[in-house]
Amino acid sequence: MAAAVAAQAGCALRDLSALRAALLRRKRSAVVQLTPRRWLNLQEYQSKKLMADHGVTVQRFFVADTANDALEAAKRLKAGEIVVKAQILAGGRGKGVFSSGLQGGVHLTKEPKVVGELAQQMIGYNLTTKQTPKDGVKVKKVMVAEALNISRETYFAILMDRACNGPVLVGSPEGGVDIEEVAAKTPELIFKEEIDIFEGVREAQALKMAENLGFKGALRQQAADQIKKLYNLFLKIDATQVEVNPFGETPEGQVVCFDAKINFDDNAEFRQKDIFAMDENEPIENEAARYDLKYIGMDGNIACFVNGAGLAMATCDIIYLNGGKPANFLDLGGGVKEAQVYQAFKLLSADPKVEAILVNIFGGIVNCAIVANGITKACQELELKVPLVVRLEGTNVHEAQRILNESGLPITSASDLEDAAKKAVASVSKK
């Protein structure tokens, strides 16, 4: 979201914006719905804890994974009003629907007893929003927080921007709404400040941003202090984006970060082990990451095994267009080794939904022969039980084809991507 806003302001994260646009086109056309994972994303409660630990002002809150814990949390808060929020990695929770029948993933109440009743209908049930798969995402935790009145809402974000060669502050006095719409309709309400990463946020820059966001009097200094603390957090945790919406003020004269999203640089995992240990992705995604594989599960039955995110999305699309449904998005990347290929097959074959595997490799950096050796080893040792369709093209492809042909394994070769998709779909249809 912040990247799109920065684009409107003339300072875009071009590659991220292009990827997001491509995904939105797929989502709107209902061809393939997926979200490639480039960065670690935390739940709201995890982001807020990080912020609180770094001196940023957030609401008082507790996290509960049972209805009884939620009830006890509400009692401990001793707040005049309480907000209960389902914790999933998807937007639009407030307008979502639970498989229990409960409407909305965000509720306000003044009664602790009601908190327990709401949690009973949230925890363990799937919440479907505009950003989740059609069957929704299971809610395992809820955040029980002090509800504060908001007299005014603004938007504030810090992000890394390659066009500016460093961090950028992005803000708008119009917060609490879809900031991309604000950027499109009233771009004059989007303000940005480029930061010298060696110097950091200057006091004058923080005060100027606070003023542009509409904070007045003592609130201007308070907002500037919060902006500097958020920037310190951004640097210390190796974030690629810290987005606060709304960044608001209360009738009592307090500046509060009411909702937050933080993205992290995967390359910094070695020095942010405690943060990356918070990862709540599916176990198979975490297992894939151990072998430098990018994996995202979907609800189909044809596994996709490819190299490159663009090729992965194209493969998913062409499977769908030929009447099939992709079971996953698995990207091998560039520096492929036989062990990676083996582990990838191990992950795919362990998925009970998978009824066929389509391998689509375009060898530029990747050596097709290495992939072929990995495939044959995996098929022999794992005793693959599902149809396997392989399309290889590029570096050392003739040697790769020889390896596959002489393996004696029941591998179906394909001449191109269209042929591969048709053969994979047909192999499932025969069942």
C-alpha positions in Angstrom: 0.0 0.0 0.0 2.7 2.4 1.0 4.6 1.7 -2.2 1.6 2.6 -4.3 1.3 5.9 -2.4 5.0 6.6 -3.0 4.4 6.0 -6.7 1.7 8.7 -6.7 4.1 11.0 -5.0 6.7 10.4 -7.7 9.0 8.1 -5.8 7.9 4.5 -6.5 9.2 1.1 -5.6 8.9 0.1 -9.2 9.4 -3.7 -9.0 7.1 -4.1 -6.0 4.4 -2.0 -7.5 4.6 -3.9 -10.8 4.3 -7.3 -8.9 1.4 -6.0 -6.8 -0.4 -4.8 -10.0 0.1 -8.1 -11.7 -1.4 -9.9 -8.7 -4.3 -7.6 -8.5 -5.1 -8.2 -12.2 -5.1 -12.0 -11.5 -7.3 -11.6 -8.4 -9.8 -9.4 -10.3 -10.0 -11.8 -13.2 -10.2 -14.8 -10.8 -7.5 -16.7 -12.8 -5.1 -17.3 -9.9 -5.2 -15.9 -6.4 -1.9 -16.0 -4.6 0.5 -13.7 -2.8 4.2 -14.4 -3.4 6.2 -14.1 -0.1 9.2 -11.9 -0.5 9.2 -10.5 3.0 8.3 -11.7 6.4 4.9 -10.3 7.5 3.8 -10.2 11.1 0.4 -10.3 12.7 -0.9 -7.0 14.0 -0.3 -7.9 17.6 3.3 -8.8 16.9 3.9 -5.5 15.1 2.4 -3.6 17.9 4.5 -5.4 20.5 7.6 -4.5 18.5 6.5 -0.9 18.4 5.7 -0.7 22.1 9.1 -2.3 22.9 10.7 0.6 21.0 8.8 3.4 22.8 6.0 3.9 20.2 2.6 4.6 21.6 0.0 1.9 21.0 -3.2 0.7 22.7 -2.9 -1.6 25.7 -3.7 -5.1 24.6 -3.5 -8.8 25.3 -3.5 -11.8 22.9 -5.7 -14.8 23.5 -6.0 -18.2 21.8 -9.0 -19.4 23.7 -12.4 -17.8 24.5 -11.6 -18.1 28.2 -8.3 -16.4 27.8 -10.0 -13.6 25.9 -12.5 -13.1 28.7 -9.7 -12.9 31.3 -7.8 -10.5 29.1 -10.8 -8.2 28.9 -11.2 -8.2 32.7 -7.5 -7.4 33.2 -7.7 -4.4 30.8 -10.3 -2.7 33.0 -11.1 -0.5 30.0 -14.3 1.5 29.4 -14.6 0.0 25.9 -12.8 -3.1 24.4 -12.0 -4.0 20.8 -11.7 -7.6 19.8 -9.7 -8.2 16.6 -9.2 -11.5 14.7 -5.5 -12.0 13.9 -4.9 -13.1 10.3 -2.5 -11.9 7.6 -5.2 -10.3 5.4 -6.9 -6.9 5.1 -10.6 -6.2 5.2 -11.1 -8.0 8.5 -13.8 -5.6 9.7 -16.1 -6.6 6.8 -15.2 -10.3 6.8 -17.4 -13.2 7.5 -16.6 -16.2 9.8 -17.5 -19.8 9.0 -19.3 -19.7 12.4 -21.7 -17.2 10.9 -20.3 -14.2 12.8 -20.1 -11.1 10.7 -17.0 -9.0 11.0 -13.5 -9.7 12.4 -13.4 -6.5 14.5 -15.9 -5.9 17.3 -16.4 -3.2 20.0 -18.0 -3.9 23.3 -18.1 -2.6 26.9 -18.8 -6.0 28.4 -15.9 -8.5 29.2 -18.5 -11.3 29.0 -19.3 -10.3 25.4 -15.5 -10.5 24.5 -15.5 -14.2 25.5 -18.6 -14.8 23.4 -17.1 -13.1 20.4 -13.8 -15.0 20.8 -15.8 -18.3 20.9 -17.2 -17.5 17.4 -13.8 -16.4 16.1 -11.1 -18.8 17.3 -10.9 -22.0 15.3 -13.1 -20.7 12.5 -12.2 -19.4 9.1 -12.5 -15.7 8.4 -13.1 -14.8 4.7 -12.3 -11.3 3.6 -11.6 -9.6 0.2 -8.0 -10.6 0.5 -8.2 -14.3 1.6 -8.9 -17.4 -0.4 -12.6 -18.1 -0.9 -12.6 -20.6 2.0 -11.0 -18.0 4.3 -8.1 -18.3 6.8 -8.4 -20.0 10.2 -8.2 -17.7 13.1 -5.9 -19.0 15.9 -5.6 -15.9 18.0 -7.5 -12.7 18.8 -6.2 -9.4 20.1 -8.2 -7.9 23.0 -7.3 -4.3 23.2 -8.3 -1.1 25.0 -10.6 0.9 22.6 -9.6 4.5 22.4 -11.7 7.3 20.8 -10.1 8.8 17.7 -10.7 12.5 17.1 -8.7 12.5 13.9 -7.0 10.0 11.7 -3.9 10.4 9.5 -1.7 8.1 7.5 2.1 7.6 8.0 4.6 5.1 6.5 8.4 4.7 6.2 9.7 2.6 3.3 12.8 1.8 1.4 12.7 3.3 -2.1 15.3 2.5 -4.7 14.5 5.6 -6.7 15.5 7.7 -3.8 18.4 5.5 -2.8 17.2 5.1 0.8 14.3 5.5 3.3 11.3 7.8 2.6 8.7 9.1 5.0 5.2 9.2 3.4 2.2 10.7 5.0 -1.3 12.1 4.5 -3.8 14.0 6.7 -6.4 11.7 5.2 -5.9 8.4 7.2 -8.1 5.5 8.3 -9.2 5.0 4.7 -7.8 3.3 1.5 -4.7 5.5 1.1 -4.3 4.4 -2.5 -7.6 6.1 -3.3 -6.4 9.3 -1.6 -3.2 9.2 -3.7 -5.3 8.7 -6.9 -8.0 11.4 -6.2 -6.1 14.0 -4.2 -2.3 13.5 -4.7 -1.7 17.0 -3.2 -2.6 15.4 0.2 0.3 13.0 0.0 3.6 14.3 1.5 7.0 12.7 1.4 10.4 13.4 3.0 13.6 11.6 1.7 15.9 10.6 4.5 19.7 10.6 4.5 20.3 7.1 5.9 23.6 8.2 7.4 22.1 11.2 9.1 18.7 9.9 10.0 15.4 11.8 10.5 16.2 15.4 11.4 14.1 17.2 13.9 13.0 19.7 11.3 11.9 16.9 9.0 9.9 15.2 11.7 8.2 18.4 12.7 7.4 19.3 9.0 5.8 15.8 8.5 3.8 16.2 11.7 2.6 19.6 10.5 1.7 18.3 7.0 -0.3 15.6 8.8 -2.3 18.3 10.5 -1.0 18.0 14.1 -1.2 21.3 15.9 0.2 22.8 19.1 1.7 20.3 21.6 0.5 17.4 19.4 2.9 18.5 16.6 5.9 17.8 18.8 4.4 14.6 20.1 3.7 13.4 16.6 7.3 14.3 15.6 8.7 12.3 18.5 6.6 9.3 17.4 7.8 9.7 13.9 11.5 9.6 15.0 10.8 6.6 17.2 9.1 4.8 14.3 12.2 5.6 12.1 14.5 4.2 14.8 12.4 1.0 14.9 12.5 0.8 11.1 16.3 0.8 11.1 16.9 -1.4 14.1 14.7 -4.3 12.9 15.8 -4.1 9.3 12.3 -3.3 8.0 11.5 -2.6 4.4 8.2 -0.9 5.4 6.5 0.4 8.5 3.0 1.5 7.8 0.6 3.1 10.4 -3.0 3.6 9.4 -4.5 5.3 11.3 -1.8 7.3 12.9 -4.3 9.2 15.0 -4.9 11.6 17.9 -7.4 11.1 20.8 -9.7 13.6 22.4 -7.4 13.5 25.4 -4.5 14.8 23.4 -2.5 11.7 22.7 -0.9 10.6 19.4 -1.4 6.8 19.0 -0.4 4.2 16.4 -3.8 2.5 16.1 -3.0 -0.1 13.4 0.4 -1.1 12.0 2.0 -3.3 9.3 5.7 -4.1 9.2 7.6 -5.8 6.4 11.1 -7.1 6.8 14.1 -7.7 4.6 14.6 -11.5 4.3 18.3 -10.9 3.8 18.6 -9.6 7.4 17.2 -12.9 8.9 20.7 -13.8 10.2 20.7 -10.8 12.6 17.0 -10.7 13.3 16.5 -14.3 14.4 14.1 -13.4 17.3 11.8 -11.5 14.9 11.9 -14.2 12.2 11.1 -16.8 14.8 7.7 -15.1 15.0 6.9 -16.3 11.5 3.3 -17.8 11.4 3.4 -19.0 7.8 2.2 -22.6 7.2 4.7 -25.2 8.2 5.3 -26.3 4.6 6.2 -22.7 3.7 8.8 -22.5 6.5 10.2 -25.9 5.5 10.5 -24.7 1.9 12.3 -21.6 3.1 15.0 -23.7 4.8 16.1 -24.8 1.3 15.8 -21.4 -0.4 12.5 -22.4 -2.0 9.6 -20.0 -2.3 6.4 -21.9 -1.7 2.8 -20.8 -1.4 -0.1 -23.3 -1.2 -3.3 -23.0 -3.2 -6.4 -25.1 -3.4 -5.9 -27.0 -6.6 -4.4 -30.4 -7.4 -1.6 -29.8 -9.9 1.7 -28.9 -8.3 3.8 -26.3 -10.1 7.6 -26.6 -9.9 9.3 -23.7 -11.7 12.2 -21.3 -11.6 11.3 -17.6 -11.4 8.2 -15.8 -9.9 7.0 -14.6 -13.3 7.2 -18.1 -14.8 5.5 -19.5 -11.8 2.5 -17.1 -12.2 2.4 -17.8 -15.9 2.4 -21.6 -15.2 -0.4 -21.2 -12.7 -2.4 -19.1 -15.2 -2.0 -21.5 -18.1 -3.0 -24.5 -15.9 -6.2 -22.7 -15.0 -6.9 -21.7 -18.6 -6.7 -25.3 -19.7 -9.3 -26.4 -17.1 -7.0 -27.3 -14.2 -6.3 -25.8 -10.8 -2.8 -25.2 -9.4 -2.0 -26.7 -6.0 0.9 -24.3 -5.3 3.4 -21.7 -6.3 6.9 -23.1 -5.9 9.9 -21.0 -7.2 13.3 -22.7 -7.3 15.1 -19.4 -8.0 18.4 -19.2 -9.9 21.2 -21.1 -8.0 19.6 -24.5 -8.2 21.2 -27.6 -6.7 20.2 -31.2 -6.9 19.4 -31.2 -3.2 16.9 -28.4 -3.7 15.2 -30.2 -6.4 14.9 -33.3 -4.2 13.5 -31.3 -1.3 11.0 -29.6 -3.6 9.7 -33.0 -4.8 9.6 -34.2 -1.2 7.4 -31.2 -0.2 5.1 -31.5 -3.2 4.6 -35.3 -2.9 3.7 -34.9 0.8 0.7 -32.8 -0.1 -2.3 -35.0 -0.2 -4.1 -32.6 -2.6 -1.5 -33.1 -5.3 -2.6 -35.4 -8.1 0.0 -34.4 -10.7 3.2 -32.5 -10.8 4.2 -30.1 -13.6 7.9 -29.1 -13.9 8.5 -26.0 -16.0 12.1 -24.9 -16.1 13.6 -22.2 -18.3 17.4 -22.6 -18.0 19.3 -19.4 -18.2 21.2 -19.3 -15.0 19.7 -22.7 -14.1 21.4 -25.8 -15.6 18.7 -28.1 -16.9 20.9 -31.2 -16.4 21.1 -30.5 -12.6 17.4 -30.3 -12.5 17.0 -33.5 -14.4 19.4 -35.3 -12.1 17.4 -34.0 -9.1 14.1 -35.1 -10.7 15.3 -38.7 -11.3 16.8 -39.0 -7.9 13.6 -37.8 -6.2 11.4 -40.0 -8.3 13.4 -43.1 -7.5 13.9 -42.5 -3.8 10.5 -41.0 -3.0 8.7 -43.6 -5.2 6.6 -40.9 -6.8 2.9 -42.1 -7.1 1.4 -39.2 -9.2 1.9 -38.3 -12.9 4.9 -36.1 -13.7 5.0 -33.8 -16.7 8.3 -32.1 -17.4 9.1 -29.2 -19.7 12.7 -28.1 -19.9 14.2 -25.4 -22.1 17.6 -23.6 -22.1 21.0 -24.3 -20.8 22.2 -28.0 -21.2 18.6 -29.0 -22.2 19.7 -31.9 -24.5 21.8 -33.5 -21.7 18.8 -33.1 -19.4 16.5 -34.8 -21.9 18.9 -37.6 -22.2 19.0 -38.1 -18.4 15.3 -38.2 -18.2 14.8 -40.5 -21.2 17.4 -43.0 -20.0 16.0 -43.0 -16.4 13.3 -45.5 -17.3 10.9 -43.5 -15.2 7.3 -42.8 -16.3 7.9 -39.1 -17.0 5.8 -37.3 -19.6 7.9 -34.8 -21.6 6.3 -31.6 -23.0 7.5 -29.5 -25.9 6.3 -26.1 -24.5 4.3 -24.6 -21.7 0.9 -25.0 -23.4 1.6 -28.7 -24.1 2.8 -29.2 -20.5 -0.3 -27.7 -19.1 -2.6 -29.7 -21.3 -0.8 -33.0 -20.4 -0.9 -32.2 -16.7 -4.6 -31.4 -16.8 -5.3 -34.5 -18.8 -3.4 -36.7 -16.4 -5.6 -35.6 -13.5 -8.8 -35.9 -15.6 -8.1 -39.5 -16.3 -8.3 -40.3 -12.6 
